[in-house]
């Protein structure tokens, strides 16, 4: 996955269907990304790097593309992949995944079942037992990896405004959220618009 030579929106779309893998001491958890959000740096009022804001909490966002930016929001751990050259605070939030391997362990980690298991940015990280200390580490160099060869390809990608971005002017409504259309593991999706997961892939 090229995190340096392409714009962040293109990367956010291309991540849909990519297989994400996390290995803890007991299990290997896997799933396919079904929902992402692009955050496009200093001009983006909803981004953590807006106006060049730079604190210890967001420092990882300024690292080289392919770095993991992990942060906590409302007690939930959120995972972002940094997407540009060092010093450019852009990234993609991984919002939801379709689970694949070790679903029983995911159920135990979440105390949930069905589509609720991984249909949100803090839900899938808890299901996968991902720790916050991954912040600042490199994707594919530690326990969190992506597999772009054994991936899936969405039949249709839908673009929508991002979720939970109020009062950010034009940035509230910009279509920077990307979903595998109809996939029931997408967050906040109406049940009547979903189809069986296998039918959302080519």
C-alpha positions in Angstrom: 0.0 0.0 0.0 1.5 3.3 -1.1 1.0 5.8 1.7 3.3 8.5 0.2 2.6 9.0 -3.5 -1.2 9.3 -3.5 -3.6 11.8 -2.0 -5.4 10.8 1.3 -8.9 10.5 -0.3 -7.6 8.0 -2.9 -5.9 6.0 -0.1 -9.1 6.0 2.0 -11.0 4.5 -0.9 -8.3 2.0 -1.7 -8.2 0.7 1.9 -11.8 -0.6 1.6 -11.5 -4.4 1.3 -8.0 -4.5 2.6 -7.4 -7.3 5.1 -6.4 -6.0 8.5 -4.5 -8.3 10.9 -3.6 -8.0 14.6 -1.7 -10.6 16.6 -1.8 -10.6 20.4 -0.3 -13.1 22.7 -3.1 -15.6 22.1 -4.8 -15.0 18.8 -4.6 -13.6 15.3 -7.6 -11.5 14.5 -8.4 -10.6 10.9 -11.1 -8.7 9.0 -11.8 -6.6 5.9 -12.0 -2.9 6.1 -15.5 -1.7 5.1 -15.5 2.0 6.3 -12.9 4.7 6.3 -12.7 8.5 6.8 -10.1 10.8 5.3 -8.6 13.6 7.3 -6.7 16.0 5.1 -4.4 18.0 7.3 -4.0 21.6 8.3 -6.9 23.0 6.2 -9.4 20.4 7.5 -11.3 21.8 10.5 -12.2 18.3 11.7 -8.6 17.0 11.6 -6.3 16.8 14.6 -3.7 18.6 12.6 -5.9 21.5 11.8 -3.9 24.8 11.6 -0.8 22.8 12.3 -1.8 21.9 15.8 1.1 19.8 17.2 1.1 18.3 20.7 2.5 15.2 22.2 -0.9 13.5 21.7 -1.0 14.0 17.9 2.8 13.8 17.2 2.4 10.4 15.4 0.1 12.1 12.9 3.1 14.1 11.7 5.3 11.0 11.1 5.9 9.3 7.7 3.0 7.7 5.9 2.5 4.1 7.1 2.7 5.2 10.7 -0.1 4.2 13.1 -1.8 7.1 14.8 -3.8 5.7 17.8 -5.9 8.0 20.0 -8.7 7.6 22.5 -12.0 9.3 22.1 -14.8 8.8 24.7 -12.8 5.8 26.1 -12.7 4.1 22.7 -9.4 3.5 20.9 -9.3 4.7 17.4 -6.8 3.6 14.8 -5.6 5.8 11.9 -3.1 5.2 9.2 -0.9 8.2 8.4 -0.8 8.9 4.7 1.7 11.5 3.6 5.3 12.7 4.0 6.7 13.5 7.4 5.4 16.8 8.7 2.1 16.6 6.8 -0.7 15.7 9.3 -3.0 13.6 7.1 -4.5 10.2 7.7 -7.3 7.7 7.4 -9.5 6.6 10.3 -10.4 2.9 10.1 -14.1 3.0 11.1 -15.3 -0.6 10.7 -14.3 -4.0 9.5 -16.0 -7.2 8.5 -14.6 -9.9 10.8 -12.9 -13.0 9.5 -10.7 -15.0 11.8 -11.2 -15.7 15.6 -14.7 -14.4 15.8 -15.3 -16.3 19.0 -12.5 -14.5 20.7 -13.8 -11.2 19.3 -17.2 -12.0 20.9 -15.5 -12.6 24.2 -13.5 -9.3 23.9 -16.7 -7.3 23.1 -19.4 -9.2 24.9 -21.4 -8.6 21.7 -22.3 -10.7 18.6 -23.5 -10.2 15.1 -22.9 -7.0 13.1 -22.4 -5.1 16.4 -19.1 -6.9 16.9 -17.0 -4.6 14.7 -19.3 -2.0 13.2 -17.6 1.1 14.6 -14.1 2.6 15.1 -13.9 1.7 18.8 -15.8 -1.6 18.4 -13.4 -3.3 16.0 -10.3 -2.2 18.0 -11.8 -3.7 21.2 -12.8 -6.9 19.3 -9.2 -7.2 18.0 -7.8 -6.4 21.5 -5.6 -3.6 20.0 -3.6 -1.7 22.6 -3.0 2.1 22.6 0.8 1.7 22.8 0.8 1.0 19.0 0.6 4.7 18.6 3.6 5.9 16.6 4.7 2.4 15.4 4.9 1.4 11.8 2.2 -0.6 10.0 3.4 -4.1 9.0 6.5 -3.8 11.2 4.8 -5.0 14.5 1.6 -6.7 15.5 -0.7 -4.7 13.4 -0.5 -5.4 9.6 -2.5 -5.0 6.4 -2.6 -7.6 3.6 -3.2 -6.0 0.2 -2.7 -9.2 -1.7 -5.4 -11.3 -0.1 -7.9 -8.5 -0.1 -11.5 -8.0 -1.3 -12.8 -5.5 -3.8 -16.0 -3.6 -3.1 -18.8 -3.8 -5.7 -19.7 -0.2 -5.0 -18.1 2.5 -2.8 -20.4 5.1 -1.3 -19.2 8.6 -0.3 -20.9 10.4 2.6 -20.1 13.1 5.1 -18.0 12.0 8.1 -19.7 11.0 11.3 -19.7 13.1 14.5 -18.2 16.2 12.9 -20.6 19.0 14.0 -19.9 22.8 13.7 -16.9 22.5 11.4 -18.3 24.7 8.6 -18.0 23.2 5.1 -15.9 20.4 6.6 -19.0 19.0 8.4 -20.6 18.0 5.1 -17.7 17.2 2.9 -18.0 13.6 1.5 -14.9 12.2 3.2 -16.4 9.0 4.6 -16.2 6.0 2.4 -18.1 2.7 2.8 -18.6 -0.6 1.1 -22.2 0.0 0.0 -24.7 -2.3 1.7 -22.2 -4.0 3.9 -24.0 -4.6 7.3 -20.7 -4.1 9.3 -20.7 -0.4 8.3 -21.4 1.8 11.3 -24.8 3.4 11.7 -26.2 1.9 8.6 -29.9 1.3 8.2 -30.8 -2.4 8.2 -33.1 -2.0 5.3 -30.2 -0.8 3.1 -28.0 -3.7 3.9 -27.4 -6.9 1.9 -25.5 -10.1 2.9 -21.8 -9.2 3.4 -20.6 -11.6 0.6 -22.8 -9.8 -1.9 -21.0 -6.5 -1.3 -17.7 -7.7 -2.8 -16.8 -8.3 -6.4 
